[in-house]
Structure formats: structure tokens, C-alpha cells
Amino acid sequence: MTCYVVDASILVKWFVPEVYSEAAIRFLNGNDELIAPDLIFTEAGNALWKKVMRAEIPPTSAKEIIRNLIVSPVKLYPSGPMLEIALDISIEHRRSLYDSLYLALAVSRRCPMVTADRRFFNSLKRSTLAGHLLWIED
């Protein structure tokens, strides 16, 4: 069984049909261990809020998705112990602390972080951390 860190961009695609949703669902339907920092539900909830504000999904759908997110098979890790590593990553690579927390977990657990966040992936794909990054379609 392989371990993958999944970020909020992956989690939302499990429940909202959009580009790369099929690729995201293959992680959900596999036998792999899926992990994330405990902020993932907050970030996914914020993404759903944006979709409601843009009238892409109705509020009732967003609430149903939230209920499903909470029971998803993602094992959560507390953010606190990873904050220092994440801060180092965010400062060195000029990325948000939120995104860097996922990568800090991947580094500490020695597993890849799967993302559909193109800007984040592209900004780090040639860095020393590239070995911990996996594009959703790869």
C-alpha cells in the first residue's frame, strides 16, 4: 500500500465534477493510504464556499459535500508539529503556509503529495522538493 498526501484540490474533485475529477477519484477508489494536514477540511470548505458564491453549486450541495468530506478515508495529521518545516518551505519557495503544510507532511512521511493546483506544482517541480510532488494525472 502506497501512502499519498492529498490536498484540498484533490478532495474537492472527489465530489464536484470538474477538470481532473476522474484522475482524483482513482486515488479515492484505490487501496492506498490517504493522509493530509488537519486544515484540509477548512480549505475544501472554503473552495466549496467560492463555488456557491459563483453559483457553480447550490448551498445544499455544498452542505452535503461537507458531510461527505468529513467521513472520507483521509487520515488527518495535526498541523502544529509541521508548522516550522512548512514555514521554511513557504519562505524558501515563496508559497503559502497552507500549501506548504501539505508538502511538509509529505516530506516528514516520505511520501508524495498529490495536487491539482497547477501553480503550486509548477512553482516547485524543479526544486529540491520535486521528488515529493505528484501531479494529479501522473
Short mmCIF file of the C-alpha atoms (twelve columns), coordinates in Angstrom:
data_MODEL
# 
_entry.id   MODEL 
# 
loop_
_atom_site.group_PDB 
_atom_site.id 
_atom_site.type_symbol 
_atom_site.label_atom_id 
_atom_site.label_alt_id 
_atom_site.label_comp_id 
_atom_site.label_asym_id 
_atom_site.label_seq_id 
_atom_site.Cartn_x 
_atom_site.Cartn_y 
_atom_site.Cartn_z 
_atom_site.pdbx_PDB_model_num 
ATOM 1   C CA . MET A 1   0.000   0.000  0.000   1 
ATOM 2   C CA . THR A 2   1.334   3.404  -1.006  1 
ATOM 3   C CA . CYS A 3   0.837   6.499  1.103   1 
ATOM 4   C CA . TYR A 4   -0.191  9.762  -0.557  1 
ATOM 5   C CA . VAL A 5   -0.694  13.218 0.877   1 
ATOM 6   C CA . VAL A 6   -3.768  14.684 -0.809  1 
ATOM 7   C CA . ASP A 7   -4.523  18.386 -0.810  1 
ATOM 8   C CA . ALA A 8   -7.848  20.197 -0.905  1 
ATOM 9   C CA . SER A 9   -7.718  20.467 -4.701  1 
ATOM 10  C CA . ILE A 10  -7.923  16.663 -4.834  1 
ATOM 11  C CA . LEU A 11  -10.548 16.321 -2.119  1 
ATOM 12  C CA . VAL A 12  -12.998 18.726 -3.776  1 
ATOM 13  C CA . LYS A 13  -12.678 16.908 -7.104  1 
ATOM 14  C CA . TRP A 14  -13.988 13.737 -5.462  1 
ATOM 15  C CA . PHE A 15  -17.363 15.417 -5.021  1 
ATOM 16  C CA . VAL A 16  -17.566 18.208 -7.617  1 
ATOM 17  C CA . PRO A 17  -17.275 17.191 -11.273 1 
ATOM 18  C CA . GLU A 18  -14.594 19.352 -12.850 1 
ATOM 19  C CA . VAL A 19  -11.337 19.044 -14.765 1 
ATOM 20  C CA . TYR A 20  -9.223  16.177 -13.370 1 
ATOM 21  C CA . SER A 21  -12.065 14.766 -11.239 1 
ATOM 22  C CA . GLU A 22  -11.645 11.310 -12.775 1 
ATOM 23  C CA . ALA A 23  -7.938  11.340 -12.014 1 
ATOM 24  C CA . ALA A 24  -8.641  12.406 -8.431  1 
ATOM 25  C CA . ILE A 25  -11.217 9.663  -7.921  1 
ATOM 26  C CA . ARG A 26  -8.683  6.954  -8.783  1 
ATOM 27  C CA . PHE A 27  -6.889  7.830  -5.531  1 
ATOM 28  C CA . LEU A 28  -10.163 7.584  -3.621  1 
ATOM 29  C CA . ASN A 29  -11.016 4.222  -5.155  1 
ATOM 30  C CA . GLY A 30  -7.580  2.690  -4.643  1 
ATOM 31  C CA . ASN A 31  -6.219  0.765  -1.679  1 
ATOM 32  C CA . ASP A 32  -3.679  3.421  -0.807  1 
ATOM 33  C CA . GLU A 33  -3.323  5.282  2.465   1 
ATOM 34  C CA . LEU A 34  -4.502  8.894  2.036   1 
ATOM 35  C CA . ILE A 35  -3.292  11.472 4.535   1 
ATOM 36  C CA . ALA A 36  -3.488  15.240 4.948   1 
ATOM 37  C CA . PRO A 37  -2.875  18.001 7.482   1 
ATOM 38  C CA . ASP A 38  -5.934  18.766 9.588   1 
ATOM 39  C CA . LEU A 39  -6.589  22.022 7.727   1 
ATOM 40  C CA . ILE A 40  -7.760  20.158 4.615   1 
ATOM 41  C CA . PHE A 41  -11.449 20.296 5.528   1 
ATOM 42  C CA . THR A 42  -11.262 24.039 6.140   1 
ATOM 43  C CA . GLU A 43  -9.558  24.594 2.796   1 
ATOM 44  C CA . ALA A 44  -12.005 22.324 0.977   1 
ATOM 45  C CA . GLY A 45  -14.903 24.112 2.695   1 
ATOM 46  C CA . ASN A 46  -13.537 27.437 1.513   1 
ATOM 47  C CA . ALA A 47  -13.321 26.107 -2.057  1 
ATOM 48  C CA . LEU A 48  -16.951 24.998 -1.797  1 
ATOM 49  C CA . TRP A 49  -17.952 28.410 -0.458  1 
ATOM 50  C CA . LYS A 50  -16.336 30.006 -3.528  1 
ATOM 51  C CA . LYS A 51  -18.275 27.658 -5.790  1 
ATOM 52  C CA . VAL A 52  -21.524 28.627 -4.058  1 
ATOM 53  C CA . MET A 53  -20.678 32.342 -4.360  1 
ATOM 54  C CA . ARG A 54  -20.000 31.880 -8.095  1 
ATOM 55  C CA . ALA A 55  -23.300 29.965 -8.433  1 
ATOM 56  C CA . GLU A 56  -21.417 26.866 -9.595  1 
ATOM 57  C CA . ILE A 57  -23.144 24.696 -6.968  1 
ATOM 58  C CA . PRO A 58  -26.139 25.322 -4.700  1 
ATOM 59  C CA . PRO A 59  -25.644 25.727 -0.937  1 
ATOM 60  C CA . THR A 60  -27.482 22.452 -0.280  1 
ATOM 61  C CA . SER A 61  -24.941 20.580 -2.405  1 
ATOM 62  C CA . ALA A 62  -22.071 22.277 -0.592  1 
ATOM 63  C CA . LYS A 63  -23.510 21.139 2.759   1 
ATOM 64  C CA . GLU A 64  -23.918 17.572 1.515   1 
ATOM 65  C CA . ILE A 65  -20.356 17.564 0.213   1 
ATOM 66  C CA . ILE A 66  -19.089 18.837 3.583   1 
ATOM 67  C CA . ARG A 67  -20.833 15.916 5.315   1 
ATOM 68  C CA . ASN A 68  -19.157 13.509 2.868   1 
ATOM 69  C CA . LEU A 69  -15.743 15.138 3.264   1 
ATOM 70  C CA . ILE A 70  -15.803 14.526 6.988   1 
ATOM 71  C CA . VAL A 71  -16.280 10.782 6.527   1 
ATOM 72  C CA . SER A 72  -13.774 10.450 3.668   1 
ATOM 73  C CA . PRO A 73  -10.931 7.960  4.162   1 
ATOM 74  C CA . VAL A 74  -8.299  10.687 4.613   1 
ATOM 75  C CA . LYS A 75  -6.300  10.278 7.808   1 
ATOM 76  C CA . LEU A 76  -5.637  13.662 9.390   1 
ATOM 77  C CA . TYR A 77  -2.378  14.826 10.964  1 
ATOM 78  C CA . PRO A 78  -2.169  17.836 13.288  1 
ATOM 79  C CA . SER A 79  -0.651  20.892 11.624  1 
ATOM 80  C CA . GLY A 80  1.157   22.134 14.726  1 
ATOM 81  C CA . PRO A 81  4.162   19.797 14.630  1 
ATOM 82  C CA . MET A 82  4.726   20.589 10.934  1 
ATOM 83  C CA . LEU A 83  4.484   24.380 11.129  1 
ATOM 84  C CA . GLU A 84  8.212   25.038 11.363  1 
ATOM 85  C CA . ILE A 85  9.025   22.822 8.379   1 
ATOM 86  C CA . ALA A 86  6.123   24.341 6.446   1 
ATOM 87  C CA . LEU A 87  7.308   27.853 7.261   1 
ATOM 88  C CA . ASP A 88  10.797  27.020 5.971   1 
ATOM 89  C CA . ILE A 89  9.273   25.653 2.752   1 
ATOM 90  C CA . SER A 90  6.969   28.632 2.320   1 
ATOM 91  C CA . ILE A 91  9.745   31.181 2.851   1 
ATOM 92  C CA . GLU A 92  12.307  29.427 0.670   1 
ATOM 93  C CA . HIS A 93  9.888   28.736 -2.193  1 
ATOM 94  C CA . ARG A 94  7.565   31.730 -1.760  1 
ATOM 95  C CA . ARG A 95  4.450   29.579 -1.365  1 
ATOM 96  C CA . SER A 96  1.622   29.916 1.137   1 
ATOM 97  C CA . LEU A 97  1.973   28.301 4.527   1 
ATOM 98  C CA . TYR A 98  -1.279  26.437 3.860   1 
ATOM 99  C CA . ASP A 99  0.088   24.739 0.737   1 
ATOM 100 C CA . SER A 100 3.457   24.196 2.380   1 
ATOM 101 C CA . LEU A 101 1.829   22.236 5.219   1 
ATOM 102 C CA . TYR A 102 0.813   19.513 2.771   1 
ATOM 103 C CA . LEU A 103 4.337   19.343 1.421   1 
ATOM 104 C CA . ALA A 104 5.802   19.331 4.944   1 
ATOM 105 C CA . LEU A 105 3.660   16.290 5.728   1 
ATOM 106 C CA . ALA A 106 4.856   14.586 2.543   1 
ATOM 107 C CA . VAL A 107 8.479   15.282 3.472   1 
ATOM 108 C CA . SER A 108 8.047   14.078 7.049   1 
ATOM 109 C CA . ARG A 109 6.197   10.911 6.000   1 
ATOM 110 C CA . ARG A 110 8.471   10.337 2.968   1 
ATOM 111 C CA . CYS A 111 5.605   10.031 0.533   1 
ATOM 112 C CA . PRO A 112 4.347   12.019 -2.457  1 
ATOM 113 C CA . MET A 113 1.917   14.900 -2.229  1 
ATOM 114 C CA . VAL A 114 -0.730  14.718 -4.964  1 
ATOM 115 C CA . THR A 115 -2.100  18.021 -6.195  1 
ATOM 116 C CA . ALA A 116 -4.249  19.518 -8.929  1 
ATOM 117 C CA . ASP A 117 -3.021  23.009 -8.066  1 
ATOM 118 C CA . ARG A 118 -1.107  23.798 -11.258 1 
ATOM 119 C CA . ARG A 119 0.519   26.986 -9.960  1 
ATOM 120 C CA . PHE A 120 1.805   25.261 -6.813  1 
ATOM 121 C CA . PHE A 121 3.053   22.234 -8.753  1 
ATOM 122 C CA . ASN A 122 4.781   24.320 -11.436 1 
ATOM 123 C CA . SER A 123 6.481   26.529 -8.870  1 
ATOM 124 C CA . LEU A 124 8.137   23.527 -7.212  1 
ATOM 125 C CA . LYS A 125 8.570   20.943 -9.973  1 
ATOM 126 C CA . ARG A 126 12.237  21.900 -10.470 1 
ATOM 127 C CA . SER A 127 13.026  22.395 -6.785  1 
ATOM 128 C CA . THR A 128 14.725  20.085 -4.322  1 
ATOM 129 C CA . LEU A 129 11.218  19.129 -3.168  1 
ATOM 130 C CA . ALA A 130 10.090  17.882 -6.594  1 
ATOM 131 C CA . GLY A 131 10.562  14.277 -5.509  1 
ATOM 132 C CA . HIS A 132 7.712   14.769 -3.027  1 
ATOM 133 C CA . LEU A 133 5.291   16.225 -5.601  1 
ATOM 134 C CA . LEU A 134 2.969   14.298 -7.881  1 
ATOM 135 C CA . TRP A 135 0.743   15.914 -10.487 1 
ATOM 136 C CA . ILE A 136 -2.785  14.526 -10.379 1 
ATOM 137 C CA . GLU A 137 -2.532  12.910 -13.828 1 
ATOM 138 C CA . ASP A 138 0.825   11.201 -13.197 1 
# 
